[in-house]
């Protein structure tokens, strides 16, 4: 399984986040239910659905018990094109994580570890945008 892609791409998907709280005014509940767009721009790209099952299995079998994602219902939604990182949706608590992955060619095994927890969809959108700006900056500096 190769983590690095060939060409920087931009992908976008929408997901409605609904968390109802009857103690909040209706206007606030409406704002919470807004669609938050997640835009995958270089260096992140969406994980093809055809291969996401393999990555989910790999992570579930490689995460140590001490990892915050261990035993959770997860979905691998993206990959970093220049680093060995995966973007993981934690469907158990509706959060996200960036997970490092390292292959050991001698044993043909992988080691994985959560390197960043992301608590909200809005925070994820900001993180992906920040990573995009930093990657573009490095390209212009090194190019």
C-alpha positions as CSV (number, residue, x, y, z in Angstrom):
1,X,0.0,0.0,0.0
2,X,1.5,3.3,-1.1
3,X,0.8,6.5,0.8
4,X,2.2,9.0,-1.7
5,X,0.2,10.1,-4.6
6,X,1.3,11.4,-8.0
7,X,-0.3,14.8,-8.5
8,X,-1.7,17.3,-5.9
9,X,-5.4,17.3,-6.1
10,X,-8.3,19.1,-4.4
11,X,-11.3,17.1,-3.2
12,X,-14.2,18.3,-1.2
13,X,-17.0,16.5,0.7
14,X,-19.8,17.7,2.8
15,X,-21.3,16.1,5.9
16,X,-24.1,17.4,8.0
17,X,-23.2,17.5,11.7
18,X,-26.3,17.3,13.9
19,X,-26.1,17.5,17.6
20,X,-29.4,18.5,19.2
21,X,-29.5,20.0,22.6
22,X,-33.0,21.0,23.8
23,X,-31.6,23.4,26.4
24,X,-30.1,25.6,23.6
25,X,-32.1,28.1,21.6
26,X,-33.4,26.9,18.2
27,X,-31.0,29.3,16.5
28,X,-28.0,27.7,18.1
29,X,-29.2,24.2,17.2
30,X,-29.6,25.4,13.6
31,X,-26.0,26.7,13.6
32,X,-24.7,23.4,15.0
33,X,-26.5,21.5,12.3
34,X,-24.8,23.5,9.5
35,X,-22.9,21.7,6.9
36,X,-19.1,22.2,7.3
37,X,-17.2,21.6,4.1
38,X,-13.9,19.7,4.4
39,X,-11.7,20.5,1.5
40,X,-8.8,18.1,0.7
41,X,-6.0,20.1,-0.9
42,X,-2.4,19.2,-1.3
43,X,-0.7,17.7,0.8
44,X,-3.9,15.8,1.8
45,X,-5.9,13.7,-0.5
46,X,-9.1,11.7,0.0
47,X,-8.6,8.0,0.5
48,X,-10.2,6.0,-2.3
49,X,-13.2,4.1,-1.0
50,X,-11.9,0.9,-2.6
51,X,-8.8,0.9,-0.4
52,X,-10.2,2.4,2.8
53,X,-11.2,-1.1,4.2
54,X,-7.6,-2.3,3.9
55,X,-6.3,0.8,5.8
56,X,-9.0,0.4,8.5
57,X,-8.0,-3.2,9.1
58,X,-4.3,-2.3,9.1
59,X,-4.8,0.5,11.7
60,X,-7.1,-1.6,13.9
61,X,-4.4,-4.4,13.9
62,X,-1.5,-2.0,14.4
63,X,-2.6,0.5,17.0
64,X,-1.3,-0.2,20.5
65,X,-3.8,-0.6,23.3
66,X,-2.7,2.7,24.8
67,X,-3.6,4.7,21.6
68,X,-6.8,6.8,21.9
69,X,-8.2,5.2,18.7
70,X,-7.7,1.7,19.9
71,X,-11.0,-0.3,19.8
72,X,-12.9,2.7,18.3
73,X,-15.1,2.6,15.2
74,X,-12.9,4.3,12.7
75,X,-12.8,5.3,9.0
76,X,-9.7,6.3,7.1
77,X,-10.7,9.3,5.0
78,X,-7.4,10.8,3.8
79,X,-3.7,10.5,3.4
80,X,-0.9,12.9,3.4
81,X,1.1,12.9,0.1
82,X,4.5,13.8,1.5
83,X,4.5,12.2,4.9
84,X,3.5,8.8,6.3
85,X,0.2,10.1,7.8
86,X,-3.4,9.1,7.6
87,X,-6.5,11.1,8.5
88,X,-8.9,9.0,10.5
89,X,-12.6,9.7,11.4
90,X,-13.4,8.4,14.8
91,X,-17.1,7.5,14.4
92,X,-17.3,6.5,18.1
93,X,-17.2,10.1,19.3
94,X,-17.4,12.1,16.1
95,X,-13.8,13.3,16.3
96,X,-10.8,13.0,14.0
97,X,-7.1,12.1,14.3
98,X,-3.9,12.2,12.3
99,X,-2.1,8.9,12.6
100,X,1.5,8.2,11.7
101,X,2.2,4.9,10.0
102,X,5.6,3.2,9.6
103,X,6.3,0.0,7.7
104,X,9.0,-2.5,8.8
105,X,10.1,-4.1,5.6
106,X,11.9,-6.9,7.4
107,X,8.9,-8.1,9.3
108,X,6.3,-6.8,6.8
109,X,4.4,-5.2,9.7
110,X,3.3,-1.7,10.4
111,X,3.4,0.4,13.5
112,X,0.8,3.2,14.0
113,X,0.3,6.0,16.5
114,X,-2.0,8.9,16.8
115,X,0.0,12.1,16.6
116,X,-2.9,14.6,16.7
117,X,-6.4,14.5,18.0
118,X,-8.9,16.9,16.3
119,X,-12.1,17.4,18.3
120,X,-14.4,19.0,15.7
121,X,-15.2,19.2,12.0
122,X,-14.5,22.9,12.0
123,X,-11.1,22.3,13.6
124,X,-10.3,19.6,11.0
125,X,-11.2,22.1,8.2
126,X,-8.8,24.7,9.7
127,X,-6.0,22.1,10.1
128,X,-6.3,20.9,6.5
129,X,-6.2,24.5,5.3
130,X,-3.2,25.3,7.5
131,X,-1.4,22.2,6.2
132,X,-2.2,23.3,2.6
133,X,-0.7,26.8,3.2
134,X,2.4,25.4,4.8
135,X,2.9,22.9,1.9
136,X,2.5,25.7,-0.7
137,X,5.0,27.8,1.2
138,X,7.5,25.0,1.3
139,X,7.1,24.4,-2.4
140,X,7.7,28.1,-3.3
141,X,10.7,28.2,-0.8
142,X,12.3,25.0,-2.1
143,X,11.3,25.5,-5.8
